Amino acid sequence: MRLPATGLPHADVLALLDQYRSGDADWRSGRTFSLVYFAGDDVLALLKDASLRCFSENALNPMAFPSLRRMETEILAMVADRFGHADAAGTLTSGGTESVLMAVKTARDWARADRPEVTAPEMLLPTTVHPAFQKAAHYFGVRPVHVPVGADFRVDVAAARALLTPNTVLVVGSAPAYPHGVIDPIPALAALAAEHGILCHVDACLGGMMLPFAESLGWPIAPWDFRVPGVTSISADLHKYGWAAKGASLVLYRDRELRRHQYMGFADWPGGLWGSPSAAGTRPGGPIAAAWAVLHYLGEEGYLRHARTTLAAAKKMRDGIECIGDLRVLGEPAISVFAFTSAIVDPYVLGDAMEARGWHLDRQQRPAALHAMITPAHAPHVDAFLVDLAAAWDDVKDSTPAEVGSAAMYGLMGSIPDRTAAAEMIVAFLDALDAPADDPASGPAAASDPKQA
């Protein structure tokens, strides 16, 4: 593919773009259960309008664009108040991964200043925590120590205590964890961290903008935020249940002194004095404006309304799933994200059968399960989903292990004892995504074929 010798007309470019998009997941139909958090056409229109108003602005320089600084400050203040500590200080980021990276970098640099005797820092991570922490460990040289979870899929605090060493600088818990939608025992984790004078981060990227409203609606939400003594930082995505445009996330710290360890300044560059609050250099104004706009547009009443719809749909779906065959929901999900499995049917085969019916569920492992994230867009389609799920379960209940499709791929990947080799296969798949289409030995189709793998 080369740069066109002459430019295409505006309409032709957009037509080609739409042609490319024609095979993408149809998230508007309520048949895709991940990646897109849709709160309605009115919210979507607002996000587009607000984003376009600040489309070209750059929050890298708050003196050039004070409006973006003001919007960021107001967003952080509103969320901090909801998280039980109005004096918390933070930063907006491009997504949950950047928020996690900043929290780990802050913990490492805090330890360098306050625990100089620690030369090989470690952090305790539940096995269910988001892989962004693995990336942060790799980037910042903080050794990940994996803590097992119990039968309820919550982290085992006794195991965490046993794994804690003088090198531990950070303890992490999820609210909730993505795989099963359960909240780790944050009070116990935070108490463990406080007992040893170290930091405790709560990864609420998934649930941070749902949990406060679920609690207001009377749902039994376990303690997880800054109201818990010992919690020193929280990450939360605005572009998930905050209904903002991608990418908008944030990380909050209990005090401004801790946040200073996230920042970087450099005074010796010929290009001028340089300071950066987060991992990104350029900070697009569009996502900031869209996040600010949706918070003001929905207000408390709007967030409660969307939470009520979402939580009711998720409960109806979970209850219906458990009435089909031997299907069961794993753990006790806190909000609207959950996984379900079967002892009779291979969940991956069931997932493929649902895919054939137009429903796109994520696959999970350890144990094998199907995963769903519910938004208001799914509420009108729960009954149709359950009808198709019952039919799919009936169709595959006597099936044998699949030799093709995602069921075969996940089955093979899960059976590889050398997990380093499995990870290398994932990297090989990513590397093949842009391989030449005429190369029969490469490309996504070849890389995803479990027989060739």
DOTI-284862 format. One line per field, with one value per residue (C-alpha): x, y, z; residue number from 1; residue in three letters. Coordinates in pm, whole numbers, always signed. Layout:
<bavos>
xx	(X/...)
yy	(Y/...)
zz	(Z/...)
n	(NUM/...)
res	(ALA/...)
</bavos>
This chain:
<bavos>
xx	(+0/+148/+37/-203/-41/-338/-585/-930/-1247/-1396/-1698/-1484/-1259/-1558/-1714/-1394/-1383/-1740/-1649/-1362/-1597/-1864/-1722/-1679/-1875/-2228/-2222/-2544/-2754/-2685/-2520/-2159/-2066/-1734/-1526/-1806/-2007/-2315/-2555/-2781/-2782/-2831/-2511/-2325/-2429/-2316/-1979/-1921/-2020/-1809/-1510/-1519/-1517/-1177/-1066/-737/-645/-362/-368/+10/+33/-233/-129/-217/-550/-671/-1019/-886/-709/-1033/-1233/-977/-979/-1357/-1374/-1121/-1302/-1641/-1503/-1293/-1607/-1784/-1490/-1521/-1235/-1293/-930/-785/-551/-516/-466/-668/-514/-580/-718/-702/-361/-205/-378/-231/+112/+106/-2/+284/+538/+425/+465/+814/+926/+763/+967/+1286/+1224/+1074/+1222/+1570/+1678/+1445/+1649/+1430/+1069/+781/+403/+139/-108/-416/-406/-731/-595/-580/-271/-191/-10/+212/+294/+368/+593/+784/+813/+911/+1109/+866/+855/+501/+421/+103/-142/-396/-769/-1009/-1310/-1508/-1251/-1148/-782/-661/-547/-368/-168/-91/+41/+263/+402/+477/+850/+1063/+1076/+699/+602/+248/-55/-324/-689/-968/-1313/-1426/-1189/-1273/-1286/-1567/-1694/-1616/-1462/-1146/-1147/-1014/-1035/-816/-568/-549/-501/-217/-52/-96/+42/+366/+372/+332/+87/-244/-393/-751/-800/-1156/-1105/-1401/-1640/-1539/-1814/-2081/-2015/-2106/-2440/-2510/-2454/-2694/-2954/-2923/-2705/-2479/-2142/-1841/-1616/-1357/-1282/-1103/-1345/-1133/-830/-507/-627/-375/-472/-756/-777/-1110/-1211/-1448/-1498/-1653/-1944/-1875/-2017/-1741/-1567/-1247/-989/-1061/-952/-810/-589/-649/-419/-513/-292/-104/+233/+191/+83/+410/+588/+386/+506/+824/+1009/+1320/+1491/+1791/+1627/+1721/+1357/+1249/+1134/+951/+702/+468/+200/+152/+292/+150/+314/+41/-288/-583/-846/-1139/-1165/-1128/-1408/-1631/-1579/-1651/-1961/-2116/-2069/-2257/-2516/-2614/-2563/-2646/-2997/-2871/-2602/-2853/-3096/-2837/-2709/-3062/-3126/-2787/-2795/-3151/-3063/-2751/-2942/-3216/-2952/-2761/-3081/-3188/-2849/-2864/-3200/-3044/-2898/-2620/-2493/-2376/-2242/-1897/-1866/-2093/-2060/-2086/-2234/-2295/-1989/-1983/-1872/-2056/-1957/-2079/-1955/-2139/-2078/-1744/-1799/-1591/-1811/-2115/-1955/-1905/-2268/-2379/-2145/-2325/-2647/-2497/-2402/-2040/-1926/-1567/-1384/-1202/-976/-886/-1168/-1302/-1597/-1791/-1791/-2045/-2038/-2386/-2490/-2831/-2798/-2838/-3155/-3405/-3230/-3196/-3498/-3379/-3031/-3165/-3381/-3083/-2856/-3101/-3120/-2742/-2688/-2937/-2759/-2411/-2480/-2376/-2091/-1729/-1427/-1404/-1120/-1175/-1282/-1215/-1313/-1020/-782/-866/-864/-517/-377/-511/-348/+6/+200/+473/+291/+591/+546/+174/+255/+501/+223/+7/+291/+331/-38/-9/+300/+113/-179/-8/+164/+126/-208/-44/+184/+13/+241/+150/-132/-407/-583/-269/-166/-507/-527/-455/-341/-68/+13)
yy	(+0/+331/+685/+782/+994/+1229/+1275/+1118/+1327/+1370/+1149/+874/+862/+824/+562/+359/+401/+270/-22/-111/-89/-312/-624/-475/-590/-448/-311/-110/-427/-544/-863/-777/-808/-624/-332/-75/+83/+238/+454/+563/+781/+1101/+1039/+939/+1260/+1470/+1293/+1361/+1729/+1794/+1607/+1797/+2131/+2042/+1815/+1993/+2114/+1960/+1942/+1899/+2274/+2383/+2747/+2741/+2566/+2656/+2528/+2172/+2214/+2342/+2051/+1798/+1952/+1942/+1581/+1469/+1658/+1506/+1153/+1200/+1308/+994/+783/+904/+1155/+1498/+1597/+1320/+1438/+1278/+1289/+1201/+938/+779/+456/+201/+72/+417/+468/+139/+224/+553/+390/+138/+401/+616/+326/+253/+615/+653/+355/+506/+815/+663/+311/+357/+23/-149/-204/-477/-362/-607/-581/-832/-900/-1125/-1376/-1219/-863/-694/-780/-407/-467/-721/-455/-207/-460/-509/-138/-19/-307/-391/-768/-909/-1157/-1344/-1416/-1699/-1646/-1858/-2059/-1734/-1589/-1320/-1283/-1496/-1242/-1507/-1604/-1237/-1200/-1506/-1368/-1021/-948/-649/-567/-533/-172/-213/-433/-442/-540/-515/-356/-561/-793/-826/-1209/-1276/-934/-990/-734/-836/-795/-440/-361/-663/-584/-218/-314/-547/-266/-13/-259/-269/+98/+41/+146/-13/+43/-41/-110/+11/+72/-154/-71/+268/+456/+196/+95/+430/+439/+70/+139/+436/+205/-36/-305/-479/-334/-435/-146/-58/+315/+589/+535/+227/+327/+227/+267/+506/+514/+418/+383/+418/+433/+706/+544/+235/+287/+659/+650/+883/+860/+659/+712/+862/+717/+856/+772/+928/+943/+1000/+1309/+1543/+1445/+1090/+1214/+1407/+1074/+1026/+1351/+1412/+1734/+1804/+2143/+2097/+2053/+2314/+2312/+2467/+2363/+2033/+1871/+1576/+1449/+1106/+860/+1042/+1347/+1487/+1477/+1508/+1756/+1567/+1287/+1536/+1754/+1453/+1315/+1653/+1693/+1355/+1403/+1731/+1596/+1289/+1417/+1198/+1126/+1008/+785/+631/+573/+397/+197/+82/-34/-202/-383/-508/-642/-814/-979/-1099/-1240/-1416/-1564/-1684/-1840/-2048/-2192/-2341/-2692/-2699/-2347/-2153/-1806/-1803/-1631/-1349/-1063/-721/-533/-606/-805/-1182/-1519/-1848/-2207/-2565/-2903/-3080/-2858/-2719/-2343/-2266/-2490/-2318/-1981/-2081/-2193/-1855/-1684/-1864/-1713/-1364/-1325/-1237/-1349/-1328/-1650/-1702/-1966/-2116/-2216/-2218/-1981/-1729/-1365/-1084/-710/-556/-199/-37/-141/-505/-457/-499/-815/-1027/-1247/-1315/-1395/-1647/-1817/-1857/-1968/-2243/-2359/-2349/-2545/-2807/-2830/-2886/-3075/-3401/-3253/-3367/-3135/-2905/-2927/-2585/-2237/-2054/-2359/-2553/-2259/-2190/-2560/-2597/-2283/-2389/-2732/-2605/-2665/-2413/-2082/-1891/-2078/-1995/-1626/-1641/-1784/-1484/-1251/-1445/-1395/-1019/-1004/-1178/-934/-710/-986/-970/-1113/-1327/-1504/-1840/-1915/-1603/-1368/-1382/-1681/-1892/-1772/-1845/-2196/-2419/-2707/-2494/-2338)
zz	(+0/-109/-44/-326/-595/-580/-300/-307/-282/+64/-13/-162/+144/+375/+149/+163/+540/+569/+346/+581/+882/+730/+894/+1241/+1547/+1557/+1911/+1865/+1836/+2192/+2065/+2155/+2522/+2545/+2415/+2372/+2656/+2493/+2691/+2406/+2097/+2298/+2495/+2180/+2002/+2298/+2310/+1942/+1969/+2278/+2139/+1809/+1993/+2136/+1852/+1782/+2130/+2332/+2712/+2717/+2779/+3032/+2989/+2619/+2679/+3030/+2940/+2927/+3259/+3412/+3269/+3392/+3740/+3757/+3638/+3898/+4175/+4090/+4082/+4396/+4581/+4462/+4575/+4933/+4953/+4803/+4867/+4649/+4372/+4033/+3659/+3352/+3127/+2789/+2933/+3210/+3110/+3138/+3475/+3598/+3459/+3648/+3974/+3957/+3851/+4143/+4386/+4255/+4280/+4622/+4738/+4597/+4808/+5124/+5118/+4965/+5110/+4861/+4546/+4392/+4446/+4431/+4415/+4518/+4235/+4244/+3958/+3835/+3819/+3478/+3266/+3251/+3581/+3404/+3149/+3427/+3598/+3273/+3200/+3547/+3691/+3971/+4021/+4004/+4282/+4195/+4473/+4427/+4458/+4658/+4549/+4539/+4294/+4545/+4633/+4924/+5186/+5396/+5088/+5024/+5377/+5331/+5004/+5138/+5179/+5280/+4906/+4871/+4798/+4663/+4728/+4457/+4459/+4199/+4229/+4054/+3869/+3501/+3472/+3722/+3829/+4199/+4435/+4617/+5000/+4982/+5359/+5441/+5164/+5265/+5630/+5530/+5335/+5616/+5870/+5670/+5580/+5204/+4935/+4837/+4492/+4397/+4028/+3970/+3599/+3527/+3809/+3944/+3766/+3844/+4204/+4372/+4192/+4254/+4623/+4610/+4455/+4747/+4592/+4848/+4752/+4962/+5078/+4814/+4783/+4982/+5271/+5341/+5554/+5385/+5025/+4874/+4505/+4271/+3893/+3713/+3347/+3243/+2903/+3057/+3294/+3299/+2944/+2815/+2478/+2443/+2571/+2909/+3239/+3561/+3854/+4196/+4499/+4860/+4875/+4645/+4791/+4663/+4321/+4284/+4234/+3914/+3756/+3562/+3498/+3291/+3305/+3069/+2727/+2467/+2360/+2689/+3034/+3007/+3244/+3201/+3441/+3284/+3031/+2731/+2582/+2362/+2551/+2309/+2415/+2265/+2523/+2809/+2675/+2609/+2962/+3117/+2901/+2983/+3358/+3337/+3093/+3293/+3644/+3941/+3814/+3476/+3622/+3860/+3574/+3358/+3655/+3741/+3384/+3352/+3685/+3633/+3289/+3423/+3707/+3472/+3240/+3520/+3666/+3322/+3248/+3566/+3454/+3139/+3161/+3415/+3337/+3640/+3704/+3862/+4200/+4316/+4067/+4224/+3932/+3563/+3453/+3498/+3363/+3333/+3263/+3239/+3355/+3073/+2773/+2662/+2716/+2408/+2191/+2340/+2262/+1900/+1881/+2011/+1765/+1484/+1617/+1612/+1981/+2061/+2407/+2526/+2616/+2946/+3095/+3433/+3444/+3088/+3076/+2870/+2972/+2943/+3012/+3026/+2937/+2880/+2515/+2619/+2825/+2535/+2413/+2728/+2651/+2295/+2425/+2676/+2413/+2183/+2468/+2566/+2205/+2167/+2488/+2366/+2032/+2177/+2501/+2336/+2132/+2126/+2154/+1853/+1601/+1446/+1555/+1878/+2084/+1937/+1971/+2337/+2417/+2270/+2433/+2771/+2740/+2676/+2999/+2913/+2959/+2825/+2497/+2504/+2552/+2261/+2044/+2133/+2032/+1707/+1637/+1695/+1476/+1194/+1187/+933/+735/+354/+246/-24/+224/+293/+584/+778/+853/+1117/+963/+975/+1318/+1468/+1327/+1629/+1411/+1252/+1589)
n	(1/2/3/4/5/6/7/8/9/10/11/12/13/14/15/16/17/18/19/20/21/22/23/24/25/26/27/28/29/30/31/32/33/34/35/36/37/38/39/40/41/42/43/44/45/46/47/48/49/50/51/52/53/54/55/56/57/58/59/60/61/62/63/64/65/66/67/68/69/70/71/72/73/74/75/76/77/78/79/80/81/82/83/84/85/86/87/88/89/90/91/92/93/94/95/96/97/98/99/100/101/102/103/104/105/106/107/108/109/110/111/112/113/114/115/116/117/118/119/120/121/122/123/124/125/126/127/128/129/130/131/132/133/134/135/136/137/138/139/140/141/142/143/144/145/146/147/148/149/150/151/152/153/154/155/156/157/158/159/160/161/162/163/164/165/166/167/168/169/170/171/172/173/174/175/176/177/178/179/180/181/182/183/184/185/186/187/188/189/190/191/192/193/194/195/196/197/198/199/200/201/202/203/204/205/206/207/208/209/210/211/212/213/214/215/216/217/218/219/220/221/222/223/224/225/226/227/228/229/230/231/232/233/234/235/236/237/238/239/240/241/242/243/244/245/246/247/248/249/250/251/252/253/254/255/256/257/258/259/260/261/262/263/264/265/266/267/268/269/270/271/272/273/274/275/276/277/278/279/280/281/282/283/284/285/286/287/288/289/290/291/292/293/294/295/296/297/298/299/300/301/302/303/304/305/306/307/308/309/310/311/312/313/314/315/316/317/318/319/320/321/322/323/324/325/326/327/328/329/330/331/332/333/334/335/336/337/338/339/340/341/342/343/344/345/346/347/348/349/350/351/352/353/354/355/356/357/358/359/360/361/362/363/364/365/366/367/368/369/370/371/372/373/374/375/376/377/378/379/380/381/382/383/384/385/386/387/388/389/390/391/392/393/394/395/396/397/398/399/400/401/402/403/404/405/406/407/408/409/410/411/412/413/414/415/416/417/418/419/420/421/422/423/424/425/426/427/428/429/430/431/432/433/434/435/436/437/438/439/440/441/442/443/444/445/446/447/448/449/450/451/452/453)
res	(MET/ARG/LEU/PRO/ALA/THR/GLY/LEU/PRO/HIS/ALA/ASP/VAL/LEU/ALA/LEU/LEU/ASP/GLN/TYR/ARG/SER/GLY/ASP/ALA/ASP/TRP/ARG/SER/GLY/ARG/THR/PHE/SER/LEU/VAL/TYR/PHE/ALA/GLY/ASP/ASP/VAL/LEU/ALA/LEU/LEU/LYS/ASP/ALA/SER/LEU/ARG/CYS/PHE/SER/GLU/ASN/ALA/LEU/ASN/PRO/MET/ALA/PHE/PRO/SER/LEU/ARG/ARG/MET/GLU/THR/GLU/ILE/LEU/ALA/MET/VAL/ALA/ASP/ARG/PHE/GLY/HIS/ALA/ASP/ALA/ALA/GLY/THR/LEU/THR/SER/GLY/GLY/THR/GLU/SER/VAL/LEU/MET/ALA/VAL/LYS/THR/ALA/ARG/ASP/TRP/ALA/ARG/ALA/ASP/ARG/PRO/GLU/VAL/THR/ALA/PRO/GLU/MET/LEU/LEU/PRO/THR/THR/VAL/HIS/PRO/ALA/PHE/GLN/LYS/ALA/ALA/HIS/TYR/PHE/GLY/VAL/ARG/PRO/VAL/HIS/VAL/PRO/VAL/GLY/ALA/ASP/PHE/ARG/VAL/ASP/VAL/ALA/ALA/ALA/ARG/ALA/LEU/LEU/THR/PRO/ASN/THR/VAL/LEU/VAL/VAL/GLY/SER/ALA/PRO/ALA/TYR/PRO/HIS/GLY/VAL/ILE/ASP/PRO/ILE/PRO/ALA/LEU/ALA/ALA/LEU/ALA/ALA/GLU/HIS/GLY/ILE/LEU/CYS/HIS/VAL/ASP/ALA/CYS/LEU/GLY/GLY/MET/MET/LEU/PRO/PHE/ALA/GLU/SER/LEU/GLY/TRP/PRO/ILE/ALA/PRO/TRP/ASP/PHE/ARG/VAL/PRO/GLY/VAL/THR/SER/ILE/SER/ALA/ASP/LEU/HIS/LYS/TYR/GLY/TRP/ALA/ALA/LYS/GLY/ALA/SER/LEU/VAL/LEU/TYR/ARG/ASP/ARG/GLU/LEU/ARG/ARG/HIS/GLN/TYR/MET/GLY/PHE/ALA/ASP/TRP/PRO/GLY/GLY/LEU/TRP/GLY/SER/PRO/SER/ALA/ALA/GLY/THR/ARG/PRO/GLY/GLY/PRO/ILE/ALA/ALA/ALA/TRP/ALA/VAL/LEU/HIS/TYR/LEU/GLY/GLU/GLU/GLY/TYR/LEU/ARG/HIS/ALA/ARG/THR/THR/LEU/ALA/ALA/ALA/LYS/LYS/MET/ARG/ASP/GLY/ILE/GLU/CYS/ILE/GLY/ASP/LEU/ARG/VAL/LEU/GLY/GLU/PRO/ALA/ILE/SER/VAL/PHE/ALA/PHE/THR/SER/ALA/ILE/VAL/ASP/PRO/TYR/VAL/LEU/GLY/ASP/ALA/MET/GLU/ALA/ARG/GLY/TRP/HIS/LEU/ASP/ARG/GLN/GLN/ARG/PRO/ALA/ALA/LEU/HIS/ALA/MET/ILE/THR/PRO/ALA/HIS/ALA/PRO/HIS/VAL/ASP/ALA/PHE/LEU/VAL/ASP/LEU/ALA/ALA/ALA/TRP/ASP/ASP/VAL/LYS/ASP/SER/THR/PRO/ALA/GLU/VAL/GLY/SER/ALA/ALA/MET/TYR/GLY/LEU/MET/GLY/SER/ILE/PRO/ASP/ARG/THR/ALA/ALA/ALA/GLU/MET/ILE/VAL/ALA/PHE/LEU/ASP/ALA/LEU/ASP/ALA/PRO/ALA/ASP/ASP/PRO/ALA/SER/GLY/PRO/ALA/ALA/ALA/SER/ASP/PRO/LYS/GLN/ALA)
</bavos>
